[in-house]
Amino acid sequence: MDQDESYRYQPLPPVVEQNRPPPFTRLLLLKPGSAEDPFEAHLELVHIEQAPPYEALSYTWGKPTEQPRDYIWLDGHPLPIKPNLEDALRSLRFPNQARRLWVDALCIDQSNLDERARQVQYMRLVYKHAARVVVWLGLKTSGTHEALQAAERIARLREYTDPARSGADSAPPDSDTLQALVSSMMEDIPESAMTNLDEVFQRPYFTRCWCVQEVVASSWAIAKIEDLEMSFFDLIASSLFLVQLKQEVAVNAPWELWNNILMVRQPNHPVYHTEVQGSLGGFLHLLELTRTFQATDDRDRIFSLLGICDEGINPILALTATASGQVSWRGRLVRRGLKRISDFINEFHPQGTFGTPKALMPDYKRETVAVYCDLARFLLRKTPRVLDVLDHVSHNEEPGTGEYPSWVPKWFEGRTCLVFRGVFFTGFYSKGRTDPYLADLHDIPAVAAPMRPRVLSVDGYHVDVVDRMSDVFEFVSGSRLAGFAVIKAWFDLYGVPINPRRGTLYRDGSLLDMAFCKAVLGSFFGASIGSNYSSMMQYGGFSMALDQSLFVSVEEIKQDTLVKDLSENFLAFTTFLAESGVVQESFGEPERDRKLVSFLVGVAVAANHRRVFVTRDGRVGIGPKMMRPGDEVIVLFGGRMPFVVRRRENHHLLVGSCYVNDDELIWGKITDNVKHNRGGPRTVTFEFH
């Protein structure tokens, strides 16, 4: 085809002529047609906040290697389109009237990097102002109709059990009634329907980065599979029930994020509270949840979240956050004042980006590694300088290889293990008036570029050295192999069977086997998850109270209760070994089975893709799979967890965070002593490459 014949985009109004970036875009007016008629359309330039009614399409582009097989004729000029978009347009096109749509592949000049970056800044507005968002999930299969019927049934049941949706005066059913409802529904829904519904959730749409923002911003979204349609949020409401049926503990399952979205949309939902309207929460939390999602351009893993995270929607939050997440009334006044100042200045700022850090501005001209380094530095530098982003470092190859610094999370690699989010306070200390930040960072200026952008310099102290370690725990089948892994790891590290119990003491005076199992559970982290998981499996995720319990911070759970649960669950495990001599998942007694499964699930979640290790001073813990003997265990000020690092001649490599069974260390008492000159290890500046 002659290049002169291809479609040429009319430029958007230039930014320099406006007081701030104007939300201009193009809408596709798809002309009527039938079956195999060629696609004909017209692109109209609009201000998105003043546009005529339109529908926004949310879909997947397909594989980067997939070639176009058809064209759409825009004002008589051809533009190639990929197969999935072709299928969507063929299904959406009316036979007798035009249809006004917003489609990113067509309404954005994809060859213009500046325009792409500009439109990303107000992508959220495009979906927010759409009359509705059409979620295109692809073509039908023989079981699709049955699957969507099952999803409708499940959604109605969730609606009945949720008082926030069924009426303010109604109360949720008790547990017995809930179980009866679930059992009754299961009898009415064929097994084939649930298999087909699972196939729907395996479609690429549910793991595409941009799709998240598109549906979160919408006021109304429908799922479409050719001529079949249903509420998109009713569809994802059925995902938790599938988790219950599959009985799996999946680190990389996308259902966690979609259930997040579902809960945030509930009125007055107590779990995911944020001051920022339209946000799903903090940037770091969303990066964690979308780590298994897909993007053609790895920079989009970051850019696609800017319109749905606290910091992207309201960057002032990055300047006024607190370690606890709680903000005083004075702090809220300061935030409002800063926000008004920022908004006022942006009215007269050509780019409208005053107060927005460079790391939060989409720029497709920057290399991917630079975008990732900038984001990591921003998340480290933002008030109050807590090092949570370092807990997300998870290497699949030896640290220090490749172009990425060892301290920068590679968000394009799937999660291999869960992060102990907000659980411990190893590098925290009681601050005085002269301590505005928790972390002691060097060469991390607020505005100017750092002198060494790929080096992280931060203060902390040395704790211990890794002496020996187990094989990597890998639970590909949920918790079923957790018992075998615990037994083998114990024998590898201590050279004797775990059963019968010998009464050997740990360094703090507790029983060694109990200390070992506390380590493989990550203490309260695994213990609480195991308990809550059992409850979720019992009720199939239909109780909103149970949904919430899965996401309650461990800080809010009474530690004495968890200590008791941890002891009882471990005792159930060792008793089962003593009585049966084998590792299964059942005593045949409900209460003992519950404790046994809670222990095994807790191990499967906390220790998956980690190793158990013992240090030279006898400490036991779990750490990253790429650790090895001779690595150091350290604490960094502002870090919630200890870290495993590898010494090089003049720097260190960050291997990953770890849990160590040492209460004085893990709860910050040693750090408090060090920072207030009450003894302990000396402070060291660590340089990470």
Secondary structure by P-SEA (a helix, b strand, c coil): ccccccccccccccccccccccccbbbbbcccccccccccbbbbbbccccccbbbbbbbbcccccccccbbbbcccbbbbbcaaaaaaaaaaccccbbbbbbbcccccccccaaaaaaaaacaaaaaaaccbbbbccccccccaaaaaaaaaaaaaaaaaacccccccccccccaaaaaaaaaaaaaaccaaaaaaaaaaaaccccccaaaaaaaaaccbbbbbcccccccccccccaaaaaaaaacccccccaaaaaaaaaaaacccccccccccccccccaaaaaaaaccccccccccccccccccccccccccccccccccccccaaaaaaaaaaaaaaaaaaaccccccccccccccccccccaaaaaaaaaaaaaacccccccccccccccccccccccccccccccccccccccccccccccccccccccccccccccccccccccccbbbbbbbbccccccccccccccccccaaaaaaaaaaaaaccccccccccccccccccaaaaaaaaaaccaaaaaaaaaaaaaaacccccaaaaaaaccccccccaaaaaaaaaaaaaaaaaaaaaccccccccccaaaaaaaaaaaaaaaaacccbbbbcccccccccccccccccccccccccccbbbbbbbcccccccccccccccccccccaaaaaaaaccccbbbbbbbcc
